[in-house]
Amino acid sequence: MPRIPGIALFALISAAHTGTAVHADIYKTVDKDGKVVFSDQPAGNAEPVRLGPTNSMQAPTGARAQEDGAPADEDAAPLYESLDITSPADGGTVNNPAGNVLVLFQLSPELREGHSTRLLIDGTPGGMPAEGGLLAPGNARGEHRLEVQVVDAAGVVLRTSAPVHITVFRSPIRDKPGRPRNH
């Protein structure tokens, strides 16, 4: 009896249940060791798998939904015209013993009520609000990619800045000017 890998089984069940052109019966058997096997071929004590209703929803028709929930017009102006990181500069080096990076940005128009900004560090949300921008604390030495996003209350991304690539240099505290060196 051919065995169907888990992801293929999911796709087969989904396709069969949603009424697409693919249609196949699915059978479940339990082997002598108690292992459950799904197959498209009935064999031995195979039982047909009965599928219940699935959760589904329509894909949005526009590029995004407007704030009032109505579908957006494809040619409608974006909520935010621009979002640019102004500091640190692309290709720049940040020298901070703790690896902290203050990211400053410009957003036009101003942030709307219910929306917020978040910092992506190497594609992962991080950072915290700081005066005039967002602070990314404790970054490791080396290269990093920074982006700022505007998100609505539901977490939907409304705008993302162009990425800025930086190098973090974490100098030891003892090498700071004015600090005594102990040799």
C-alpha positions as a Markdown table, in Angstrom:
| # | Residue | x | y | z |
|---|---|---|---|---|
| 1 | Met | 0.0 | 0.0 | 0.0 |
| 2 | Pro | 1.6 | 3.4 | -1.0 |
| 3 | Arg | 2.1 | 5.7 | 1.9 |
| 4 | Ile | 1.3 | 9.4 | 1.6 |
| 5 | Pro | 3.6 | 11.9 | 3.5 |
| 6 | Gly | 1.9 | 14.2 | 5.9 |
| 7 | Ile | 2.1 | 17.4 | 3.8 |
| 8 | Ala | 0.9 | 15.6 | 0.7 |
| 9 | Leu | -1.9 | 14.1 | 2.7 |
| 10 | Phe | -3.0 | 17.5 | 3.9 |
| 11 | Ala | -2.9 | 18.9 | 0.3 |
| 12 | Leu | -4.9 | 15.8 | -0.9 |
| 13 | Ile | -7.5 | 16.1 | 1.8 |
| 14 | Ser | -7.8 | 19.9 | 1.3 |
| 15 | Ala | -8.1 | 19.6 | -2.5 |
| 16 | Ala | -10.6 | 16.8 | -2.3 |
| 17 | His | -12.7 | 18.7 | 0.2 |
| 18 | Thr | -12.7 | 22.0 | -1.5 |
| 19 | Gly | -14.2 | 20.6 | -4.7 |
| 20 | Thr | -11.2 | 21.2 | -6.9 |
| 21 | Ala | -10.5 | 18.9 | -9.9 |
| 22 | Val | -8.4 | 16.5 | -7.7 |
| 23 | His | -10.6 | 13.9 | -6.1 |
| 24 | Ala | -9.4 | 10.8 | -4.3 |
| 25 | Asp | -10.7 | 8.6 | -1.5 |
| 26 | Ile | -8.6 | 8.5 | 1.6 |
| 27 | Tyr | -8.3 | 5.4 | 3.7 |
| 28 | Lys | -7.0 | 5.0 | 7.2 |
| 29 | Thr | -5.4 | 1.8 | 8.5 |
| 30 | Val | -3.7 | 0.8 | 11.7 |
| 31 | Asp | -0.8 | -1.6 | 11.3 |
| 32 | Lys | 0.1 | -4.4 | 13.7 |
| 33 | Asp | 2.4 | -1.9 | 15.7 |
| 34 | Gly | -0.4 | 0.6 | 16.1 |
| 35 | Lys | 1.0 | 3.0 | 13.5 |
| 36 | Val | -1.7 | 4.9 | 11.7 |
| 37 | Val | -1.3 | 4.9 | 7.9 |
| 38 | Phe | -3.2 | 7.0 | 5.4 |
| 39 | Ser | -3.4 | 5.9 | 1.8 |
| 40 | Asp | -5.4 | 6.4 | -1.4 |
| 41 | Gln | -5.7 | 2.6 | -1.7 |
| 42 | Pro | -8.1 | 0.5 | 0.4 |
| 43 | Ala | -6.4 | -2.5 | 1.9 |
| 44 | Gly | -7.2 | -5.0 | 4.7 |
| 45 | Asn | -9.0 | -3.2 | 7.5 |
| 46 | Ala | -8.9 | 0.2 | 5.9 |
| 47 | Glu | -11.6 | 2.6 | 6.8 |
| 48 | Pro | -12.7 | 5.5 | 4.6 |
| 49 | Val | -11.8 | 8.9 | 6.0 |
| 50 | Arg | -14.9 | 11.2 | 6.3 |
| 51 | Leu | -14.1 | 14.9 | 6.1 |
| 52 | Gly | -16.2 | 17.4 | 8.1 |
| 53 | Pro | -16.7 | 21.0 | 7.2 |
| 54 | Thr | -13.5 | 23.2 | 6.9 |
| 55 | Asn | -13.0 | 26.8 | 7.9 |
| 56 | Ser | -12.5 | 29.0 | 4.9 |
| 57 | Met | -12.7 | 32.6 | 3.9 |
| 58 | Gln | -12.6 | 34.6 | 0.7 |
| 59 | Ala | -9.2 | 36.2 | -0.2 |
| 60 | Pro | -9.3 | 40.0 | -0.2 |
| 61 | Thr | -10.1 | 41.4 | -3.6 |
| 62 | Gly | -8.0 | 44.6 | -3.2 |
| 63 | Ala | -4.4 | 45.2 | -2.3 |
| 64 | Arg | -5.5 | 45.9 | 1.2 |
| 65 | Ala | -8.7 | 46.6 | 3.1 |
| 66 | Gln | -9.6 | 50.2 | 3.9 |
| 67 | Glu | -9.9 | 51.2 | 7.5 |
| 68 | Asp | -13.7 | 51.0 | 7.4 |
| 69 | Gly | -13.5 | 47.4 | 6.3 |
| 70 | Ala | -14.6 | 48.1 | 2.7 |
| 71 | Pro | -12.4 | 46.6 | -0.1 |
| 72 | Ala | -9.8 | 49.0 | -1.2 |
| 73 | Asp | -9.7 | 50.3 | -4.8 |
| 74 | Glu | -6.5 | 49.0 | -6.6 |
| 75 | Asp | -5.7 | 52.5 | -7.7 |
| 76 | Ala | -6.4 | 54.2 | -4.3 |
| 77 | Ala | -3.6 | 56.2 | -2.7 |
| 78 | Pro | -1.7 | 54.4 | 0.1 |
| 79 | Leu | -2.4 | 55.4 | 3.7 |
| 80 | Tyr | 1.3 | 56.4 | 4.0 |
| 81 | Glu | 3.1 | 58.1 | 1.2 |
| 82 | Ser | 6.6 | 57.5 | 2.5 |
| 83 | Leu | 8.6 | 55.7 | 5.3 |
| 84 | Asp | 12.3 | 56.2 | 5.3 |
| 85 | Ile | 15.1 | 55.3 | 7.8 |
| 86 | Thr | 17.1 | 58.5 | 8.3 |
| 87 | Ser | 19.7 | 57.1 | 10.7 |
| 88 | Pro | 21.8 | 55.1 | 10.8 |
| 89 | Ala | 22.9 | 55.5 | 7.1 |
| 90 | Asp | 22.8 | 52.5 | 4.8 |
| 91 | Gly | 26.2 | 50.9 | 4.8 |
| 92 | Gly | 27.2 | 52.7 | 8.0 |
| 93 | Thr | 28.9 | 51.4 | 11.1 |
| 94 | Val | 27.5 | 51.7 | 14.6 |
| 95 | Asn | 30.1 | 51.7 | 17.4 |
| 96 | Asn | 28.5 | 50.9 | 20.7 |
| 97 | Pro | 29.9 | 48.6 | 23.5 |
| 98 | Ala | 26.4 | 47.4 | 24.3 |
| 99 | Gly | 25.4 | 47.0 | 20.6 |
| 100 | Asn | 22.5 | 49.4 | 20.9 |
| 101 | Val | 21.2 | 51.0 | 17.7 |
| 102 | Leu | 18.9 | 54.0 | 17.6 |
| 103 | Val | 16.9 | 54.0 | 14.4 |
| 104 | Leu | 15.4 | 57.3 | 13.3 |
| 105 | Phe | 12.8 | 57.5 | 10.5 |
| 106 | Gln | 10.5 | 59.8 | 8.7 |
| 107 | Leu | 6.9 | 58.9 | 8.0 |
| 108 | Ser | 4.5 | 60.9 | 5.8 |
| 109 | Pro | 1.7 | 61.6 | 6.7 |
| 110 | Glu | 2.0 | 61.3 | 10.5 |
| 111 | Leu | 1.0 | 58.1 | 12.2 |
| 112 | Arg | -2.7 | 57.6 | 12.4 |
| 113 | Glu | -4.6 | 56.7 | 15.6 |
| 114 | Gly | -4.6 | 52.9 | 16.1 |
| 115 | His | -1.5 | 52.4 | 14.0 |
| 116 | Ser | 2.0 | 51.8 | 15.3 |
| 117 | Thr | 5.6 | 51.4 | 14.1 |
| 118 | Arg | 7.8 | 48.4 | 14.7 |
| 119 | Leu | 11.5 | 47.7 | 13.9 |
| 120 | Leu | 12.6 | 44.6 | 12.0 |
| 121 | Ile | 16.2 | 43.5 | 12.8 |
| 122 | Asp | 17.3 | 40.9 | 10.2 |
| 123 | Gly | 13.6 | 40.3 | 9.4 |
| 124 | Thr | 12.6 | 39.7 | 13.0 |
| 125 | Pro | 10.5 | 42.2 | 14.9 |
| 126 | Gly | 12.4 | 43.7 | 17.8 |
| 127 | Gly | 13.3 | 47.0 | 19.4 |
| 128 | Met | 11.3 | 49.4 | 21.5 |
| 129 | Pro | 10.1 | 53.0 | 21.2 |
| 130 | Ala | 12.7 | 55.6 | 22.0 |
| 131 | Glu | 12.8 | 59.4 | 21.8 |
| 132 | Gly | 12.5 | 60.2 | 18.1 |
| 133 | Gly | 12.6 | 56.6 | 16.8 |
| 134 | Leu | 13.1 | 53.0 | 17.8 |
| 135 | Leu | 15.9 | 51.4 | 19.8 |
| 136 | Ala | 17.3 | 48.1 | 18.9 |
| 137 | Pro | 19.2 | 47.0 | 22.1 |
| 138 | Gly | 22.0 | 44.5 | 22.4 |
| 139 | Asn | 22.8 | 43.6 | 18.8 |
| 140 | Ala | 25.5 | 41.2 | 18.1 |
| 141 | Arg | 28.7 | 42.3 | 16.3 |
| 142 | Gly | 28.5 | 42.1 | 12.5 |
| 143 | Glu | 26.2 | 43.0 | 9.7 |
| 144 | His | 22.4 | 43.6 | 10.2 |
| 145 | Arg | 19.5 | 44.6 | 8.1 |
| 146 | Leu | 17.1 | 47.2 | 9.6 |
| 147 | Glu | 13.5 | 48.0 | 8.4 |
| 148 | Val | 10.7 | 50.0 | 9.9 |
| 149 | Gln | 7.0 | 49.0 | 9.4 |
| 150 | Val | 3.7 | 50.7 | 10.0 |
| 151 | Val | 1.1 | 48.2 | 11.3 |
| 152 | Asp | -2.6 | 48.6 | 12.1 |
| 153 | Ala | -4.3 | 47.4 | 15.3 |
| 154 | Ala | -4.7 | 44.0 | 13.8 |
| 155 | Gly | -1.0 | 43.7 | 13.0 |
| 156 | Val | -1.5 | 44.1 | 9.2 |
| 157 | Val | 1.6 | 45.7 | 7.6 |
| 158 | Leu | 0.6 | 49.0 | 5.9 |
| 159 | Arg | 4.0 | 50.2 | 4.9 |
| 160 | Thr | 7.6 | 49.0 | 5.1 |
| 161 | Ser | 10.7 | 51.1 | 4.7 |
| 162 | Ala | 13.6 | 50.3 | 2.3 |
| 163 | Pro | 16.1 | 48.2 | 4.2 |
| 164 | Val | 19.2 | 49.8 | 5.7 |
| 165 | His | 22.3 | 47.6 | 6.1 |
| 166 | Ile | 24.7 | 48.4 | 9.0 |
| 167 | Thr | 27.6 | 46.9 | 10.8 |
| 168 | Val | 27.6 | 46.9 | 14.5 |
| 169 | Phe | 31.0 | 47.2 | 16.2 |
| 170 | Arg | 31.0 | 46.6 | 19.9 |
| 171 | Ser | 34.2 | 48.1 | 21.2 |
| 172 | Pro | 35.3 | 46.9 | 24.6 |
| 173 | Ile | 34.5 | 49.5 | 27.3 |
| 174 | Arg | 38.2 | 49.7 | 28.3 |
| 175 | Asp | 39.1 | 51.1 | 24.9 |
| 176 | Lys | 36.8 | 54.1 | 25.2 |
| 177 | Pro | 38.7 | 57.5 | 25.3 |
| 178 | Gly | 39.2 | 58.8 | 28.9 |
| 179 | Arg | 39.0 | 55.4 | 30.5 |
| 180 | Pro | 42.2 | 54.1 | 32.3 |
| 181 | Arg | 43.7 | 50.9 | 31.0 |
| 182 | Asn | 44.8 | 48.2 | 33.3 |
| 183 | His | 47.8 | 46.3 | 31.9 |
